């Protein structure tokens, strides 16, 4: 059985801001890279957040396929998957 090979790790940075009607996804390394995802439906307990889920997932998958996979040399490794580590830190302001 062949040994598992790994390419160098890469990092994607993303700031997800909570808004009254959805989320704002910002790239802290490029101020022009901003995505807005709005909630569907009314402000009730059963809020449809599918657009927000799709926006975050799309951002991550696009990065994996276009940047991480795009920079792996096809002669070095046959890519069969990705190992992800997610680190998060809550930010905000003082309550009034």
Secondary structure, 3 states (H helix, E strand, C coil): CCCCCCCCCCCCCCEEEEECCEEEEEECCEEEEEEEEECECCCCCCCECHHHHHHHHHHHHHHHHHHHHHHCCCCCCCCCCCCCCCCCCCCCCCCC
